[in-house]
Amino acid sequence: MKENLHEICVVTYCPFCGKAHEIEVNEIDYLDWQDGELVQNAFPYLDADEREMLISGICPDCWNGMFGQEEDEDPDEDWGYNEDMGFDPYLGCYTDDC
């Protein structure tokens, strides 16, 4: 197991608002990520916003402005599933018409 307690500061710039954001990460974790490790595996101690800033640079304010805030929703709601209407998003039709 690699162990390195050396922290580095990664600076990202949001492509929309231009603000700089500093994210402190372990140097070995950063190098692992640069070598292809998935961001969530390389930095399990960062929150989703920090990981997104590493990937795309987009800051939480701009992300929420574009896509809205994440809510705990019914997964079927994202696909427009309505039990009363019987629409099946996987088949692409109303259940009576399929």
Chimera marker file (.cmm) of the C-alpha trace (Angstrom):
<marker_set name="trace">
<marker id="1" x="0.000" y="0.000" z="0.000" r="1" g="1" b="0" radius="0.5"/>
<marker id="2" x="1.314" y="3.402" z="-0.955" r="1" g="1" b="0" radius="0.5"/>
<marker id="3" x="1.452" y="5.936" z="1.804" r="1" g="1" b="0" radius="0.5"/>
<marker id="4" x="2.244" y="9.583" z="1.372" r="1" g="1" b="0" radius="0.5"/>
<marker id="5" x="0.988" y="12.204" z="3.729" r="1" g="1" b="0" radius="0.5"/>
<marker id="6" x="2.213" y="15.045" z="1.531" r="1" g="1" b="0" radius="0.5"/>
<marker id="7" x="-0.750" y="17.247" z="0.657" r="1" g="1" b="0" radius="0.5"/>
<marker id="8" x="-0.833" y="19.301" z="-2.510" r="1" g="1" b="0" radius="0.5"/>
<marker id="9" x="-3.136" y="22.119" z="-3.514" r="1" g="1" b="0" radius="0.5"/>
<marker id="10" x="-4.869" y="21.743" z="-6.864" r="1" g="1" b="0" radius="0.5"/>
<marker id="11" x="-6.273" y="24.982" z="-8.256" r="1" g="1" b="0" radius="0.5"/>
<marker id="12" x="-9.197" y="24.798" z="-10.661" r="1" g="1" b="0" radius="0.5"/>
<marker id="13" x="-10.803" y="27.658" z="-12.561" r="1" g="1" b="0" radius="0.5"/>
<marker id="14" x="-14.493" y="27.490" z="-13.352" r="1" g="1" b="0" radius="0.5"/>
<marker id="15" x="-14.943" y="27.839" z="-17.129" r="1" g="1" b="0" radius="0.5"/>
<marker id="16" x="-18.178" y="29.784" z="-16.609" r="1" g="1" b="0" radius="0.5"/>
<marker id="17" x="-17.553" y="32.276" z="-13.812" r="1" g="1" b="0" radius="0.5"/>
<marker id="18" x="-13.737" y="32.200" z="-13.840" r="1" g="1" b="0" radius="0.5"/>
<marker id="19" x="-13.434" y="31.805" z="-10.063" r="1" g="1" b="0" radius="0.5"/>
<marker id="20" x="-10.443" y="29.898" z="-8.731" r="1" g="1" b="0" radius="0.5"/>
<marker id="21" x="-10.978" y="27.049" z="-6.273" r="1" g="1" b="0" radius="0.5"/>
<marker id="22" x="-8.310" y="25.318" z="-4.216" r="1" g="1" b="0" radius="0.5"/>
<marker id="23" x="-8.649" y="21.636" z="-3.394" r="1" g="1" b="0" radius="0.5"/>
<marker id="24" x="-6.252" y="19.914" z="-1.007" r="1" g="1" b="0" radius="0.5"/>
<marker id="25" x="-5.457" y="16.309" z="-1.942" r="1" g="1" b="0" radius="0.5"/>
<marker id="26" x="-2.880" y="13.681" z="-1.135" r="1" g="1" b="0" radius="0.5"/>
<marker id="27" x="-0.059" y="13.739" z="-3.687" r="1" g="1" b="0" radius="0.5"/>
<marker id="28" x="-0.094" y="9.953" z="-4.271" r="1" g="1" b="0" radius="0.5"/>
<marker id="29" x="-3.868" y="10.024" z="-4.765" r="1" g="1" b="0" radius="0.5"/>
<marker id="30" x="-3.462" y="12.805" z="-7.325" r="1" g="1" b="0" radius="0.5"/>
<marker id="31" x="-0.806" y="10.852" z="-9.215" r="1" g="1" b="0" radius="0.5"/>
<marker id="32" x="-3.011" y="7.741" z="-9.172" r="1" g="1" b="0" radius="0.5"/>
<marker id="33" x="-5.878" y="9.790" z="-10.630" r="1" g="1" b="0" radius="0.5"/>
<marker id="34" x="-3.594" y="11.173" z="-13.343" r="1" g="1" b="0" radius="0.5"/>
<marker id="35" x="-2.625" y="7.571" z="-14.165" r="1" g="1" b="0" radius="0.5"/>
<marker id="36" x="-6.284" y="6.660" z="-14.774" r="1" g="1" b="0" radius="0.5"/>
<marker id="37" x="-7.786" y="5.845" z="-11.385" r="1" g="1" b="0" radius="0.5"/>
<marker id="38" x="-11.452" y="6.848" z="-11.122" r="1" g="1" b="0" radius="0.5"/>
<marker id="39" x="-11.836" y="10.144" z="-9.290" r="1" g="1" b="0" radius="0.5"/>
<marker id="40" x="-14.197" y="8.665" z="-6.677" r="1" g="1" b="0" radius="0.5"/>
<marker id="41" x="-11.674" y="5.905" z="-5.943" r="1" g="1" b="0" radius="0.5"/>
<marker id="42" x="-8.650" y="8.202" z="-5.879" r="1" g="1" b="0" radius="0.5"/>
<marker id="43" x="-10.299" y="10.805" z="-3.625" r="1" g="1" b="0" radius="0.5"/>
<marker id="44" x="-12.955" y="9.143" z="-1.445" r="1" g="1" b="0" radius="0.5"/>
<marker id="45" x="-12.436" y="11.901" z="1.137" r="1" g="1" b="0" radius="0.5"/>
<marker id="46" x="-13.555" y="14.661" z="-1.261" r="1" g="1" b="0" radius="0.5"/>
<marker id="47" x="-17.216" y="15.515" z="-1.680" r="1" g="1" b="0" radius="0.5"/>
<marker id="48" x="-18.972" y="15.312" z="-5.043" r="1" g="1" b="0" radius="0.5"/>
<marker id="49" x="-18.592" y="19.052" z="-5.704" r="1" g="1" b="0" radius="0.5"/>
<marker id="50" x="-14.828" y="18.925" z="-5.161" r="1" g="1" b="0" radius="0.5"/>
<marker id="51" x="-14.466" y="15.885" z="-7.404" r="1" g="1" b="0" radius="0.5"/>
<marker id="52" x="-16.519" y="17.590" z="-10.122" r="1" g="1" b="0" radius="0.5"/>
<marker id="53" x="-14.275" y="20.646" z="-9.931" r="1" g="1" b="0" radius="0.5"/>
<marker id="54" x="-11.259" y="18.387" z="-10.494" r="1" g="1" b="0" radius="0.5"/>
<marker id="55" x="-12.916" y="16.746" z="-13.498" r="1" g="1" b="0" radius="0.5"/>
<marker id="56" x="-14.548" y="19.681" z="-15.282" r="1" g="1" b="0" radius="0.5"/>
<marker id="57" x="-13.579" y="22.769" z="-13.300" r="1" g="1" b="0" radius="0.5"/>
<marker id="58" x="-17.254" y="23.702" z="-12.927" r="1" g="1" b="0" radius="0.5"/>
<marker id="59" x="-17.932" y="25.199" z="-9.494" r="1" g="1" b="0" radius="0.5"/>
<marker id="60" x="-21.022" y="24.237" z="-7.443" r="1" g="1" b="0" radius="0.5"/>
<marker id="61" x="-22.717" y="27.625" z="-7.989" r="1" g="1" b="0" radius="0.5"/>
<marker id="62" x="-22.456" y="27.387" z="-11.778" r="1" g="1" b="0" radius="0.5"/>
<marker id="63" x="-23.401" y="23.690" z="-11.758" r="1" g="1" b="0" radius="0.5"/>
<marker id="64" x="-26.551" y="24.427" z="-9.741" r="1" g="1" b="0" radius="0.5"/>
<marker id="65" x="-27.324" y="27.400" z="-11.973" r="1" g="1" b="0" radius="0.5"/>
<marker id="66" x="-27.217" y="25.182" z="-15.054" r="1" g="1" b="0" radius="0.5"/>
<marker id="67" x="-28.734" y="21.967" z="-13.749" r="1" g="1" b="0" radius="0.5"/>
<marker id="68" x="-30.498" y="22.886" z="-10.506" r="1" g="1" b="0" radius="0.5"/>
<marker id="69" x="-29.808" y="21.397" z="-7.126" r="1" g="1" b="0" radius="0.5"/>
<marker id="70" x="-29.843" y="17.665" z="-6.665" r="1" g="1" b="0" radius="0.5"/>
<marker id="71" x="-32.932" y="16.355" z="-4.954" r="1" g="1" b="0" radius="0.5"/>
<marker id="72" x="-33.882" y="12.966" z="-3.638" r="1" g="1" b="0" radius="0.5"/>
<marker id="73" x="-36.321" y="11.980" z="-6.340" r="1" g="1" b="0" radius="0.5"/>
<marker id="74" x="-38.004" y="8.809" z="-7.433" r="1" g="1" b="0" radius="0.5"/>
<marker id="75" x="-35.753" y="7.371" z="-10.168" r="1" g="1" b="0" radius="0.5"/>
<marker id="76" x="-38.784" y="6.635" z="-12.345" r="1" g="1" b="0" radius="0.5"/>
<marker id="77" x="-39.737" y="10.311" z="-12.192" r="1" g="1" b="0" radius="0.5"/>
<marker id="78" x="-36.605" y="11.202" z="-14.187" r="1" g="1" b="0" radius="0.5"/>
<marker id="79" x="-37.883" y="9.057" z="-17.054" r="1" g="1" b="0" radius="0.5"/>
<marker id="80" x="-41.384" y="10.487" z="-16.958" r="1" g="1" b="0" radius="0.5"/>
<marker id="81" x="-42.941" y="7.297" z="-15.625" r="1" g="1" b="0" radius="0.5"/>
<marker id="82" x="-46.462" y="7.892" z="-14.439" r="1" g="1" b="0" radius="0.5"/>
<marker id="83" x="-48.253" y="4.864" z="-13.003" r="1" g="1" b="0" radius="0.5"/>
<marker id="84" x="-51.632" y="6.470" z="-13.570" r="1" g="1" b="0" radius="0.5"/>
<marker id="85" x="-50.916" y="6.988" z="-17.262" r="1" g="1" b="0" radius="0.5"/>
<marker id="86" x="-49.044" y="3.695" z="-17.686" r="1" g="1" b="0" radius="0.5"/>
<marker id="87" x="-46.174" y="5.119" z="-19.738" r="1" g="1" b="0" radius="0.5"/>
<marker id="88" x="-43.185" y="2.788" z="-19.806" r="1" g="1" b="0" radius="0.5"/>
<marker id="89" x="-39.993" y="4.755" z="-20.592" r="1" g="1" b="0" radius="0.5"/>
<marker id="90" x="-38.051" y="1.574" z="-21.289" r="1" g="1" b="0" radius="0.5"/>
<marker id="91" x="-40.459" y="0.448" z="-23.995" r="1" g="1" b="0" radius="0.5"/>
<marker id="92" x="-41.184" y="3.991" z="-25.123" r="1" g="1" b="0" radius="0.5"/>
<marker id="93" x="-44.938" y="3.625" z="-25.182" r="1" g="1" b="0" radius="0.5"/>
<marker id="94" x="-48.010" y="3.504" z="-23.000" r="1" g="1" b="0" radius="0.5"/>
<marker id="95" x="-48.512" y="0.048" z="-21.537" r="1" g="1" b="0" radius="0.5"/>
<marker id="96" x="-51.925" y="-0.308" z="-23.193" r="1" g="1" b="0" radius="0.5"/>
<marker id="97" x="-50.355" y="0.481" z="-26.602" r="1" g="1" b="0" radius="0.5"/>
<marker id="98" x="-47.239" y="-1.713" z="-26.376" r="1" g="1" b="0" radius="0.5"/>
<link id1="1" id2="2" r="1" g="1" b="0" radius="0.2"/>
<link id1="2" id2="3" r="1" g="1" b="0" radius="0.2"/>
<link id1="3" id2="4" r="1" g="1" b="0" radius="0.2"/>
<link id1="4" id2="5" r="1" g="1" b="0" radius="0.2"/>
<link id1="5" id2="6" r="1" g="1" b="0" radius="0.2"/>
<link id1="6" id2="7" r="1" g="1" b="0" radius="0.2"/>
<link id1="7" id2="8" r="1" g="1" b="0" radius="0.2"/>
<link id1="8" id2="9" r="1" g="1" b="0" radius="0.2"/>
<link id1="9" id2="10" r="1" g="1" b="0" radius="0.2"/>
<link id1="10" id2="11" r="1" g="1" b="0" radius="0.2"/>
<link id1="11" id2="12" r="1" g="1" b="0" radius="0.2"/>
<link id1="12" id2="13" r="1" g="1" b="0" radius="0.2"/>
<link id1="13" id2="14" r="1" g="1" b="0" radius="0.2"/>
<link id1="14" id2="15" r="1" g="1" b="0" radius="0.2"/>
<link id1="15" id2="16" r="1" g="1" b="0" radius="0.2"/>
<link id1="16" id2="17" r="1" g="1" b="0" radius="0.2"/>
<link id1="17" id2="18" r="1" g="1" b="0" radius="0.2"/>
<link id1="18" id2="19" r="1" g="1" b="0" radius="0.2"/>
<link id1="19" id2="20" r="1" g="1" b="0" radius="0.2"/>
<link id1="20" id2="21" r="1" g="1" b="0" radius="0.2"/>
<link id1="21" id2="22" r="1" g="1" b="0" radius="0.2"/>
<link id1="22" id2="23" r="1" g="1" b="0" radius="0.2"/>
<link id1="23" id2="24" r="1" g="1" b="0" radius="0.2"/>
<link id1="24" id2="25" r="1" g="1" b="0" radius="0.2"/>
<link id1="25" id2="26" r="1" g="1" b="0" radius="0.2"/>
<link id1="26" id2="27" r="1" g="1" b="0" radius="0.2"/>
<link id1="27" id2="28" r="1" g="1" b="0" radius="0.2"/>
<link id1="28" id2="29" r="1" g="1" b="0" radius="0.2"/>
<link id1="29" id2="30" r="1" g="1" b="0" radius="0.2"/>
<link id1="30" id2="31" r="1" g="1" b="0" radius="0.2"/>
<link id1="31" id2="32" r="1" g="1" b="0" radius="0.2"/>
<link id1="32" id2="33" r="1" g="1" b="0" radius="0.2"/>
<link id1="33" id2="34" r="1" g="1" b="0" radius="0.2"/>
<link id1="34" id2="35" r="1" g="1" b="0" radius="0.2"/>
<link id1="35" id2="36" r="1" g="1" b="0" radius="0.2"/>
<link id1="36" id2="37" r="1" g="1" b="0" radius="0.2"/>
<link id1="37" id2="38" r="1" g="1" b="0" radius="0.2"/>
<link id1="38" id2="39" r="1" g="1" b="0" radius="0.2"/>
<link id1="39" id2="40" r="1" g="1" b="0" radius="0.2"/>
<link id1="40" id2="41" r="1" g="1" b="0" radius="0.2"/>
<link id1="41" id2="42" r="1" g="1" b="0" radius="0.2"/>
<link id1="42" id2="43" r="1" g="1" b="0" radius="0.2"/>
<link id1="43" id2="44" r="1" g="1" b="0" radius="0.2"/>
<link id1="44" id2="45" r="1" g="1" b="0" radius="0.2"/>
<link id1="45" id2="46" r="1" g="1" b="0" radius="0.2"/>
<link id1="46" id2="47" r="1" g="1" b="0" radius="0.2"/>
<link id1="47" id2="48" r="1" g="1" b="0" radius="0.2"/>
<link id1="48" id2="49" r="1" g="1" b="0" radius="0.2"/>
<link id1="49" id2="50" r="1" g="1" b="0" radius="0.2"/>
<link id1="50" id2="51" r="1" g="1" b="0" radius="0.2"/>
<link id1="51" id2="52" r="1" g="1" b="0" radius="0.2"/>
<link id1="52" id2="53" r="1" g="1" b="0" radius="0.2"/>
<link id1="53" id2="54" r="1" g="1" b="0" radius="0.2"/>
<link id1="54" id2="55" r="1" g="1" b="0" radius="0.2"/>
<link id1="55" id2="56" r="1" g="1" b="0" radius="0.2"/>
<link id1="56" id2="57" r="1" g="1" b="0" radius="0.2"/>
<link id1="57" id2="58" r="1" g="1" b="0" radius="0.2"/>
<link id1="58" id2="59" r="1" g="1" b="0" radius="0.2"/>
<link id1="59" id2="60" r="1" g="1" b="0" radius="0.2"/>
<link id1="60" id2="61" r="1" g="1" b="0" radius="0.2"/>
<link id1="61" id2="62" r="1" g="1" b="0" radius="0.2"/>
<link id1="62" id2="63" r="1" g="1" b="0" radius="0.2"/>
<link id1="63" id2="64" r="1" g="1" b="0" radius="0.2"/>
<link id1="64" id2="65" r="1" g="1" b="0" radius="0.2"/>
<link id1="65" id2="66" r="1" g="1" b="0" radius="0.2"/>
<link id1="66" id2="67" r="1" g="1" b="0" radius="0.2"/>
<link id1="67" id2="68" r="1" g="1" b="0" radius="0.2"/>
<link id1="68" id2="69" r="1" g="1" b="0" radius="0.2"/>
<link id1="69" id2="70" r="1" g="1" b="0" radius="0.2"/>
<link id1="70" id2="71" r="1" g="1" b="0" radius="0.2"/>
<link id1="71" id2="72" r="1" g="1" b="0" radius="0.2"/>
<link id1="72" id2="73" r="1" g="1" b="0" radius="0.2"/>
<link id1="73" id2="74" r="1" g="1" b="0" radius="0.2"/>
<link id1="74" id2="75" r="1" g="1" b="0" radius="0.2"/>
<link id1="75" id2="76" r="1" g="1" b="0" radius="0.2"/>
<link id1="76" id2="77" r="1" g="1" b="0" radius="0.2"/>
<link id1="77" id2="78" r="1" g="1" b="0" radius="0.2"/>
<link id1="78" id2="79" r="1" g="1" b="0" radius="0.2"/>
<link id1="79" id2="80" r="1" g="1" b="0" radius="0.2"/>
<link id1="80" id2="81" r="1" g="1" b="0" radius="0.2"/>
<link id1="81" id2="82" r="1" g="1" b="0" radius="0.2"/>
<link id1="82" id2="83" r="1" g="1" b="0" radius="0.2"/>
<link id1="83" id2="84" r="1" g="1" b="0" radius="0.2"/>
<link id1="84" id2="85" r="1" g="1" b="0" radius="0.2"/>
<link id1="85" id2="86" r="1" g="1" b="0" radius="0.2"/>
<link id1="86" id2="87" r="1" g="1" b="0" radius="0.2"/>
<link id1="87" id2="88" r="1" g="1" b="0" radius="0.2"/>
<link id1="88" id2="89" r="1" g="1" b="0" radius="0.2"/>
<link id1="89" id2="90" r="1" g="1" b="0" radius="0.2"/>
<link id1="90" id2="91" r="1" g="1" b="0" radius="0.2"/>
<link id1="91" id2="92" r="1" g="1" b="0" radius="0.2"/>
<link id1="92" id2="93" r="1" g="1" b="0" radius="0.2"/>
<link id1="93" id2="94" r="1" g="1" b="0" radius="0.2"/>
<link id1="94" id2="95" r="1" g="1" b="0" radius="0.2"/>
<link id1="95" id2="96" r="1" g="1" b="0" radius="0.2"/>
<link id1="96" id2="97" r="1" g="1" b="0" radius="0.2"/>
<link id1="97" id2="98" r="1" g="1" b="0" radius="0.2"/>
</marker_set>
